[in-house]
Every structure is written in C-alpha cells, then in structure tokens.
Amino acid sequence: MDYVNGPGRNHLFVPGPVNIPDQVIRAMSRNNEDYRSPAIPALTKTLLEDVKQIFKTTSGTPFLFPTTGTGAWESALTNTLSPGDRIVSFLIGQFSLLWIDQQQRLNFNVDVVESEWGQGANLDTLASKLAEDRAHTIKAICIVHNETATGVTNNLATVRKILNQYNHPALLLVDGVSSICALDFRMDEWGVDVALTGSQKALSLPTGIGIVCASPKAIEASKSAKSVRVFFDWKDYLKFYKMGTYWPYTPSIQLLYGLRAALDLLFEEGLDNVIARHNRLATATRLAVDAWGLKNCTQKEEWHSDTVTAVVVPGYIDSSEIVRRAWKRYNLSLGLGLNKVAGKVFRIGHLGNLNELQLLGCLGGVEMVLKDVGYPVKLGSGVAAAAAYLQNTTPLIPSRI
C-alpha cells in the first residue's frame, strides 16, 4: 500500500527533529551557488559571529560541520584529547550512553559515573574523583547538558564550581544538542571548553549542521592532541578562516541560508524570551502530566528539562503502543522510550519553533491516545491544567504590542 498523508499537518512533538518555521523553509528554497564566490564567505562570516551569541561566548571559536550531533561529539573529543587520556563521563540515559560508547571506541580511558535513568549526573562522585586526582590524570569531564531520553537537565554551573574548587585543569566538554537555544547556556561564565549542538533541535532547522564552539583553552589543547582526525580537524578550518574563505570542503548552501533565517528569528524574539517560552511550555506539559495522574521520569524537580518530558506509563500499558497509535490515528508524532525505559515511557518534545496553542493540541491528542490504550484519563484534564497556566503566563507577542 502506498503511503498516504493524513489530512492537515503532522503534529511533530518528538524531541528533535522539530518543526521548521516557514521563514526558514523559504530561505532554504534556492539553487546551489559557488561557495568560493564572495557571497558565501560573507554570509559565513556573519554566521560565525552570530552563532557565538547562542553559546553566550565572546572568546569561543565556532565551527559549522556538515554533520549531526554525533559528528560534533567526535570533533570535540578528537581535537582536544589523545588516545589513552582519562575522561570522567556521566551515564544517565541513552544519549550519554552513546557518547560514552564513542569515547571508548576512540580509545580514551573512560571513567564512567553511572546514575539511575531519571536522575542527573552524580556530582558528588565527580567531586571525590577530582579531590583524589592530585596528579591531574583526568584530562576531560564529558557531560550531556540535557539527556533527551529521560528529560533530565544537569547543572553545569555546579560542575564548573566543583572544578574550580579543586583547581583542576580538566577540560569541560558539553553536549548541548537538545539544550542550546532553548535552555539557559553560558559558555564563558561556566567555563565550558567545548560546547556543541545540532541544527535539528532548538535551532529548528533540518538535520545537517553540527555546531561546535571551542574555548581558547580548547584551541590550545588541539595543538598537542594526538587523536587522529581529518574531516573534523579544527586546524583545517582555522587555516581557511585566516584566508577568509572559511570552508575547507563543500558546505550545504541551503542550510547556511536556513541558519541565517533561524538565527534572525531567535534574535527577533530575544534569546531570554526564547528560554522563557521553553520553560513556560515545559511547565504546562508537566502540569498536564500531573493532571493525568501520571509521573515524570525525571525524579527531582531540579533536573526537570524544559525541552522534553518523559512520561512514565502504568505497567499494564506498553508506551510504544501509545506512540504507534498517536501516529496512526491522530497524525501526532511522540518520542519512543529508549533502551532501559523502552515500553515504559513516551516522550513529549516541546522545543524549537513552537507556541502555546500547538502544545495544547498535542496534549489533547495525548489524552485521546491514553483513553484509546485503556488508561482512565479524564478527557480535558491535562489540557485544562496546561491552559489555565498558559492563559496566566503567556505574554503578548512583542511585535504586536
């Protein structure tokens, strides 16, 4: 049977890829261009300067790789570390697990600190390890800012405070794939040495740009790091930056124009307003979950994510059936439970170019699906709880005041 689209729009509420704004789609709808012409270097120069704003850095050096977050991970590791280097890395969910797997396959000595899924990174253990490491054998701390599988956000300011407390020189490498442009992120203030994100998350672009930002300390480390790297080598980029041509190999012209439009939209709204909007939508979602009588996978409020909520279902329900039925019957895309929480949770992504009424539509759809699979939800309960909160907290659109 041929695939047939349902009527209306698909309601995309996975935690990435996310909805793409019409302005970005229009910006990308163009032919190829010669990337060695004066136009593309001029565009790239503005992008590199403006991308620094989403990391909140003035001293960082950004790189735009034609890749995904996985490639950005590899770039962060191989440019700053040498095989055999000791890394402390936190295992708190599927994506931190995958990054750790990459670290091990790249032949680093990975000291894994594991937490129960639904908990944040164990920073007490980090403090103990740093206190014991008087010889400074730990070369890097690797942490996922926002673990998408469980909806857990880690406190990076505390990580930096612990590093400073022990005057430890380890590099701080941060996966900000599902946090940057949605959650408060302060690269310079928190002393993050390498931060990275992907275009398909809060930037609301198609997949295809891995954005890496390196501190001066990380750039210096890259000069002596002995890991093999070719495609992801910062040195090649820096050489072309000096030449003013910027690209050591062919970029995606369409994605560069899309990035320009996406950044313009973010700056027009204001980054602080974007962060506040994500908090507002996340709070409304959590209120809906409470009204349904269900629990958040995230075990403490301090770890609550403002980009994704993982909802725990009763044992007699397979959460995968919720995701399947939502897509088949209501054209609603929700996130599956992954690995240890497969079948136990479904995920509502609330990040990127998204507003209050879109979220209420999603929550209404979730209620119908819960009813379909036999959960005794009162229809309208979660929507009412979310709507009451949003009606009291949603500001006027700044351009329409």
HELIX and SHEET records of a PDB file:
HELIX    1   1 ASP A   22  MET A   28  1                                   7    
HELIX    2   2 ALA A   39  PHE A   55  1                                  17    
HELIX    3   3 GLY A   69  THR A   80  1                                  12    
HELIX    4   4 GLN A   94  ARG A  105  1                                  12    
HELIX    5   5 LEU A  123  GLU A  132  1                                  10    
HELIX    6   6 LEU A  156  GLN A  165  1                                  10    
HELIX    7   7 PRO A  216  SER A  222  1                                   7    
HELIX    8   8 TRP A  234  MET A  243  1                                  10    
HELIX    9   9 ILE A  253  GLU A  269  1                                  17    
HELIX   10  10 LEU A  271  ALA A  291  1                                  21    
HELIX   11  11 GLU A  301  TRP A  303  5                                   3    
HELIX   12  12 SER A  319  TYR A  330  1                                  12    
HELIX   13  13 ASN A  339  VAL A  341  5                                   3    
HELIX   14  14 GLU A  356  ASP A  372  1                                  17    
HELIX   15  15 SER A  381  THR A  393  1                                  13    
HELIX   16  16 PRO A  398  ARG A  400  5                                   3    
SHEET    1   A 2 HIS A  11  PHE A  13  0                                        
SHEET    2   A 2 LEU A 332  LEU A 334  1                                        
SHEET    1   B 7 THR A  61  PHE A  65  0                                        
SHEET    2   B 7 GLY A 210  ALA A 214 -1                                        
SHEET    3   B 7 VAL A 194  GLY A 198 -1                                        
SHEET    4   B 7 LEU A 171  ASP A 175  1                                        
SHEET    5   B 7 ILE A 138  VAL A 144  1                                        
SHEET    6   B 7 ARG A  86  LEU A  91  1                                        
SHEET    7   B 7 ASN A 109  GLU A 114  1                                        
SHEET    1   C 2 ASN A 146  GLU A 147  0                                        
SHEET    2   C 2 VAL A 152  THR A 153 -1                                        
SHEET    1   D 3 LYS A 295  ASN A 296  0                                        
SHEET    2   D 3 VAL A 308  VAL A 312 -1                                        
SHEET    3   D 3 VAL A 345  GLY A 349 -1                                        
END                                                                             
